[in-house]
Amino acid sequence: MSTTPRRIVLALAALTVLLGSGCAKQPGPPAPGGSPSASPTAPSPTPDGPEARAEALVRTLADEDLVGQVLMPYAYGSSATKVSPGSAAGNRDLAGVDTPAEMVAKYRLGGVILVGFSADDPTSGNQATTNVDNPTQVRELTTGLRAAAGRLPAGAAPFLIGTDQEYGVVTRITDGVTLLPSSLAAGAAGDPALTEAAWRAAGAELAAMGINLDFAPVADVLATRSTVIGSRSFGADPGRAAAQVAGAVRGLQAEGVAASVKHFPGHGLSAADSHKDLPVVGQSRAVLDRTAFPPFRAGIDAGTMAVMSAHLDVRAVDPGTPATFSRKLLTDVLRGQLGFEGVVITDGMNMAPAKRWSPGEAAVRALNAGNDLILMTPNVTQAYDGLLAALRSGSLPRARLVEAVTRVLTMKFKLADRPVPDLSTLGSAEHRRAAADLAAAGVTMLRGRCDAPVAGPVTVTASVGRDRTRAALAKALTAAGFEVVPSGGRIVHLVGYGDGAGDLRADAAVTVAMDTPYVLATAKSPTLLATYSSSQASMTALARVLAGKARPAGRSPVPVTGLPATACGT
């Protein structure tokens, strides 16, 4: 999908709403400081198109509905209406209700984010619970949430249900779905067409589970060695990463799932973790333009419906202010200079940099800066009440809120009227093939022979905590024709997320990096390979390379000290 410029259209829509009738549910006149009016010659939205439908719906909404539409919290429980006592207690602390459905109804929410975490997940610090057990359960949960939202005044617009399904270390739903290799593996493959096909498969599976917004792809250029971004990035080269981001956006949105490129203006320029601190991005504006911005521009050009703002202190633009709360970055740069017209979504407001303010004040500040959706507030009641009070006092200009809600509803209507795929599409042969093709193209040889690098019986070992992946590779090697023995064979050693020199084996014939490949710089093995991912598709592709049945065609998308991007001369 591609987008057409909408700033002028939406500004005119906001002005029309502000000048409309004074009925009880009609938003009142704008407070000082509202959005500028559009040119009298601005084109009108297409009749019955998403923008026109959004504008018409906005005119009917009360203040309480407008505020609810810009909130997208998480909730406790694996069902919309039936939760455990522990989940009910969590919801009461978060929002004063027992169930997710009650939260949707009470606060007239625009959406909900589904959360969860795994052992190697660098974002686990802001995942307070999990409500993604398996595809059937997720489909039932999303159906229940939509039923609750459908009874709201804004119920004509599809309810937003999002999650962080990036693939690799940040993957919320892992069981019963096709798992793509990580973004860094796609960067190593360097083929945007393969990326688009794989992410189209991912989009179809998300849609089948009732998810219509994916907080992906990561558009951060990995300019620094970082554990919080790492293999979530497509790599260190802005141009190559940009092509990959565009492919992922096109793939997701072709299946009716909105993409949200992140983390603007670029988390890859700092190694610090914004879940815990406020990372400083100290590079010049020229470096930002040249390094950080190209993948975001590519995502925008590919039609991404959303961009996620980051909790970053960008010294060259707005020193001391987290980007999430910076009008200079979100309104002046992202919209004014990069031309983004869609929905801007905050990163989690339960992360440390956003919690310097109360939930209500943080929500108001984020909206005034240019965000349109407030994600994962630590207290729904306080955020909702704070926004409503600010609207009525004028500290949140009505025009700004109307503009945000109009953008959110426009995105929702763009996602409307699409059939929901059947759950049987999950794990289909076509989807598995798309994942396998991308994984195979990404396997990279950084040292060693490019044809059949291992002979004889092999023993697979791994760093601590990777027994499941070790077993998966052993099975794949057996299928590829190897004799796999518990000990005594040529050692193939696996390392992954967070591993360092102490996790290597000096006696390994082959060392394989299943996350960022930096650790290979100190590995002694004669053969060094990188899959950048521990997915089943990546292990199968690795086994074929070790058996000499496939050539490792990937190129490392990040520099590794003392090693080439590929030892295979391609």
N, C-alpha and C positions, 0 to 999 in steps of 0.2 A: 504494500500500500504506500502511496505517496501522499504527502500533505501539501496543501496550498497555503500561502500566507494568510493568517487569520487575525493578526493584531488589530487591524483597522475594523474588521467585521465585529470582533468581540467588543471593542471599545464602543462601537455604535450600538451594539446590543445592550451593553450596560447603560448607556445614556437613555435608550428607549425605555428600559425598565424603570429608571429613576424618574422619568417624566410621565410614567403611566398613571392610571387611576389611583385613587386613594382608598381603595377598599381595605378591609381589615387585614387581609393576608398579603397586601402589596407592600414591598419594602418602601420605606419613606425616602425623602430627599437625601442627596449625598452630603456627607460631612466634608468639611474643608480638607483638601489634600487628596481627593479622590482621583481616579484615573482620568487622563485627558480625554476629551470627546473626540470622535472620529471626524474625518473630513466629510462634508455634505455629499461628496461624490463617491463615497465608499460603496462598493457593490453590496447588494443584499444577499443573505444566505440563500442557497438553493431551497425552494419550497419543499417542505417535507424532508429536507436533509438533516443530518445530525445537528448542525448548528441551529437551524430554525427550530427543531424540536426542543433543543436545550433552552433556547431563549423563551419559547412559549411556556415550558415547564417552570422556569425560574420565576416568571411573572405570577405564578400561582402559589409560590412557597412563602410561608411565614418565616420570621426570623429564626425560630427554632429549627426549621428544616434547613435553612441556608447554612447555619452553623454545623449541623450534623453532617451535611454532605462533604465537608472538608476534613472530617475525622476518619482515620483508618487505624483503629487499635487492633491489638491482638486480644484473644480471649482464652479462657481456660476450658478445656473439655473437648472430647472427641465427637460429641454430638451437639446439635444446636439446642436441643430441648431437654436432654437427660444427661446429667453429669454426676460425677462422684462427689461425695462431701468435700473432699479436698479441692476439687475444681470449683465447686460452688463457693467455698471460702475465698479462693483466689479471685473469682469474679466480684465478690462483694468488696474485697479490698481495692480492686481496680476500678470498679464502676458502680458499686452498690446494688448489684443484681446477682441472681444465682446462675443464669445460663447465658450462653452467647446470643440466643434469640431474644432474650429480654434486654440485653445490651443494645442490640440493633434497634429494637422498638423504642426503648426509653430515650436514646440519644439521636434517633433518626439518622443513623450512620450512613455514610456514603460507601463504606466498605469495611472489610476485615482482612487482616493478614494472618495466614496460617504459619505457625512457627514450629520449630524443632531443631535438633542439633545432633551431631555425631562426634566421635572422639577427636578427630583431627580438625574440627571446625573452628577457625579463628574468630567467628562471630558468636560463639556459644555464650559469651558473657552477657549478651542482651536477649537471650532466648530463655525466658523465665519458665517456660513449660513446653510441651509438645502436644500437638493435636493432629498429627499426620502419621497414622499407623500403617495403613495400606490403602490401595486405590478404592476399594469398595467403601471403606469407612469414610474416606475423603469425599467421595461422591455423595454419600448420605449426608455428611455434614454440610457440604455446600448447597445441597438441595434444601436442607432445613433453614439455612441462613437466607437463601433467596426467598423462601416462603415468608419468612418474617419481614424481609425488606419489601416484598411486594405489596404489603398492606400499608406502607407508608405513603404520605402525600407525593413523595418523589419516586414511588414504586414503578412508574411507567418506564423508568430508565433502569437498565440492568445493574444489579448490585455488583460492586467490585469485590472480587475475592483474589487476593494476591499471595505470592510466596516467593522465597528466594531459591529458585531452582536454577542455580548457575551451572551445575555439574562440576565434578571434582570435589574439593574439600567442603564446599558449601552446596549441599544438595539436601533439601528438606525431605523429599519423598524418595526413598531408596529401594523399597521392596515392591516388586511387581511391575516395575516400569523399565523402559529402555534407558540405560545409563550411558550418556555420551561421555567421551573423554573430556578432560579439563580444557579450559580455554587455552592454556599454554600449549597443550598438545595440538590444538587446532592451529595455533600460531606456528608451531613447528611444521605442520603439514603445508601451510601457506597456500591453501586452495580455497578461496571464498565460496566456490560452488559446493564443495564438500561440506563446508560449514553451514551453508544455507540449507542444504538437504537434511543434515542432521538436526538442525534447530527447527526445521519444519516438522520433523517427526516428533520432536520434543513438544512443540506447540499443539500438535494433534492430541498427544497424550494428556497434556495439562487440560486442554479443553474438555476431554472426555471425563476428567475428574471434577469438572465444574470450576476450574480456575481460569480466569480471564485476564490476569495481569501477572507478569513475571518480572521480578526485580532483577533483571538481567538484560543484556550482557554487561559485563564489566568493561568499561572503556578506558580504564586507567592504564597508562603506559608505564611499564615496569622500569622506570629510570633509576630506581634504587633497589638494593636487595631488601626485601620486605617479607616478613612472615604473615602479616595481616592481608596483604594483597597476593603476593607470590604467584602461584599457578592459577589464580583466578583471572590474571591478566593474559591477554593474547601475546604479550611480549614487549621488548624494549624499543622496537622500531615503530615510530608513530605512523608511518605510511602503511606498513604491513598490518599493524593492529587496526588501523582505520578500516581497511578492506574487510577484515574479519568481523568487526563490529557491525558493519553494514550488512554482511551476509546473515549474521545471527538475527538482526532486527527483521530483515525481510522474511526469514524462515518462520519465526514466531508469529508475526502478524499476518502471514498468509493463511494461518490456521485460526485466526480470530482471537489471538492472545496478544494483548498489548505488551510491548517491550518497554523497559525503563532503563535506559543506559545510565551507568553510574561509575564513579562517584564524582560529580562535577564540583570543582574544576579539575580534578585529577589527583587521586589518592596515591598514585604510584610515584609521585615526586617526593614523598616522605616515607620513611621506614617506621615512624611511630604509629601506634594503634589508637584510632579515634574512638574506640569503645572505652578506652581508659583515660586518655589524655586528649589535649587539643594539639594535633600535629602542626608544626610550622612548615609551610611551603615558602622557602626563602628565595626561590629562583626569580629572575627578572621577568617582566611582562613579555619580553621578547622570547625567552625560553618557554614560557607558558604557551605563547602563540605557536611556537615551532614544535614543541614536544607534547604538551598535555592536551591541547585543544583539537588536533586533527581527528582523533577517533570520535569525539563528540560531534564535530561537524559532519563526519561521515554518517553517524547514526541519525542526525537530524535530516540530512539529505535523503537517507533511506526511508524516512517517514516515521521515525520512532514516535510513539504517542506520548511518551513520558521521559523525563530526565530526573534522576535523583540527585539532590544536593548533598554536599558532604560537610562534616564537621572539621573544617580545615582553616587554619589561619594563613591566609594568602597575603603575604606581606607586600607584594608588589601592587595589589589592588585595594585592599581594605585591611590594613594591619590591625591585629588585635580582635577582629570580629570574625567568628566562625562563619564560613561561607553560607551555611544554612540560614544565617540571620543577616546576611549582607545584601542590601539592595543594590549596591554597586556591582556585585558579582552576578546576582540572579536576574535583576531587571536590566541593568545597563549592559552587562557583558553577554550573558546567556541569551537574553531576548533581543536586546538592542543591537549587539554586534554579531552574535552567531545566528540570530534570526529564528530562534526556537519559538514555536507558536502553541505548543501543546501543554501538557500538565507537568508542573514541577512538583516533585514529591520530596519531603524531607527524608534524610536518613533517620534511623530510629531515635525518637526523642527521649528514650530511656537510656541513651548513652551519656557518658560523663560530661562532654562539652555542652550538651543541651540542658543538663540538670543544674546548671549554675543559676537558672531562674526557676520559679515555680511553674508547674505544668500549664497554668493559665497564661502567665506572662510569656512563657516560651512559645506557646501556640500563637499568641497575638504577634509577637516579634517575627516569627517565621512567616506568617501570612503577610504581614506588612512588607517583608523583604522581597516577596514575590513567589513564595511557595503557594501551591494550590491544594495540596493534601498534606495533612499532619499525620505522620506515621508513628505508631507505637508510643503514644503518650504514656507516661508512667501512672497517670491518674485520669481516667476518662471524665469523671465528674468535674474535676477542677479545670481541665482543658475546655470542656463544653461551657461551663459557667463563666470561665474567664473570657472566652470568645464572645459569648452573648452579652456580657457586661461591657466589653470594649466596643462592641457594635453599637450599643445603646448610648454609650458615653461619647462616641465619636473618635476614640483613640484607635479603633479599627474602622477606617472609612468604609461606608456601605458599598461604594463603588468597587473597592478592592475585593470585598467579599463576594459581591455579585459576579465580578469578573472571574474569580476563582471557581465559583460554583458553576458558572456557564462553561468554563473549560472542562471541569470534571464531567458534567453531564454530556457535553459534546463527545468526549472520549467514550463515555458509556454508550451513547447512541451509535457510535461507530462500531461498537462491539455487538450491537443488537441484531436480532433477526437472523442469527446463524444457527443451524442445527447443531445440537450437541452430539459429538461422536459417541458411539457405543464403547463401553469399557473393553470390549473385545479387541479394540484397536491397540491396546497396550501390549508392548512386546511383540508386535507383529513381525513377520519375516522382513518386510520392507523397512521397518524402523530399525531392526537389529542390523540390517545390512548398511543402512546409512551411518550408524554409529561405528560399525566395523571398518567401513571405508575410511572414515575420518581418523580413527585410531591407528590404522595401518599406515596411513600416509604420514603420521607424525612421529613414528619410531625413528630415533636418531642415533647414529653411531658416532661417538666422539673420539674413540680410539679403538683400533683393532681392524680385523679383516671384514670386508663387507659381504663375504660369501661364507656361509656355514661357519661361524666363528667358534662353535663348540662341537667337540666330537666325543663319543663314548658316553658312558653312564654319567648322569648329572645328579647332584644333590642340591636342592633348593633351600636356601636359608634366608632369613629376613631379620631386620631389626625388631626390637621388642614391640609386641602388640600387633604384629602383622601376620598372624598365623592364617587368617582367612584368605588373605591375598597370596600367601605362600602356597597354600593348598590349591588355589585357583590356577596358579602358574604350573604347579606340578601336574595337575590334570590336563592343562592345555599342552604341556610338553609331551605327556604320554600320548595324547591324541595326534601330536605332530610326529610321532615315531620314536621319541627318545625312551631310553630306559632310565627311569627315575628311581634312585635308591635313597634310603634314609641317611646313609653316610658312605663315605669312601669314593664318591663320584667327583667329577669336576664341579666346583661350587659356583652356583649362580646366586648372587646375594642381592637382596632387595632392600632399598632404603626409601623413605618417604618423607611426608610432611614433618618438619621440625627436627629431622635427623642431622647430625653433624659428623665430624671426623671420628668421634668415639663410637659411632654406630657402623663403621666400615669393618670389613674383614680383609686383612692383609693377604690371606691365602685364597681369596676368591679369584677364580678364573674370569668371571664376569661380574661386574657391579652395575646394577640398574637403578637409576634415579626415577622414582615414581611421582615426584613433585618437581620443584625447581631443581635444576641440575648443578647448582653451585658446588654441592658437596663432592662432586666428581673431581674437582681440582686437586684433591688430596688423596684420591683413591689410587691404589697400587696395581689394580688388576690390569692385565694386558688388554682386556676388552671392556670398554665403557659404553653403556647404552642408556638412553633416556626415553621413557614413555610419557613422563610428566603426569601420569594418571595411573590409578590402580584399578580402573574399571575392568570388568570381564572382557570387554572388547579390546582393551589395551593389553591384557595378559595373553589373549589369544594371538594378537598381532605380534607380540614379543616372541612367543613360542615359534611362530612361523619364521621369524628372522633368525632365531637361534638354530633352527633346523635347516637353514639355507633355502627355505621355500619362498622367501620374500626378501627383497632388498630394503634395507633401512633408508628410506628416501627423505626423511625429515631433516631439518636444519634447526639447530638450537636457536630459539627466538630471543635468548638472552646471552650475553657474553659470559664465558666460563674461563677463569684465569688459566692460561697455559694450554688450552685446548681449542681446536678449531670448531666452527659451527657444525661441521660434518667431516668425518674422515673418509667419506665415500666419494668425494670429488664431484658432487652435484650441487 
